[in-house]
Amino acid sequence: MKPTHTFGLFFQDADPQKLRGSPIAHVYVKVSRQHAYAEDLRLITPDCATMDEMDTCIGKLIADLERVRAEARGRFARPHRVPRKPKK
C-alpha cells in the first residue's frame, strides 16, 4: 500500500489495564501549511490558482483518506484481545 502524505491513522489496541475492550482509531493530519493570509488556519493543500488545481488536490486528499481507511480496516480486522478485570 502506498504511504499517505497528508493524513495518517492513529490506532491503539484494546488496553487490558484500562478495561477498554475495543481498539480506538483516529485520523490525524500529518502535514499542514501556514500562510500569513490565513494565520489561524491549518491548510492541507498547496496554493491552488485554478479549479483544475483544486480538483487535483481534493482528489489526492480523497485518495489519501482511502488509504487510511484501508489501513484501518486491516487493523480492525485483526483479532483483538478482550481485556479481563484485574484480580484483587
Buried (B, 14 or more C-beta within 10 A) or exposed (E): EEEBBBBBBEBEEBBBEEEBEEBEBEBEEEEEEEEEEEEEEEEBBEEEEEEEEEEEBEEBBEBBBEBBEEBBEEBEEEEEEEBEEEEE
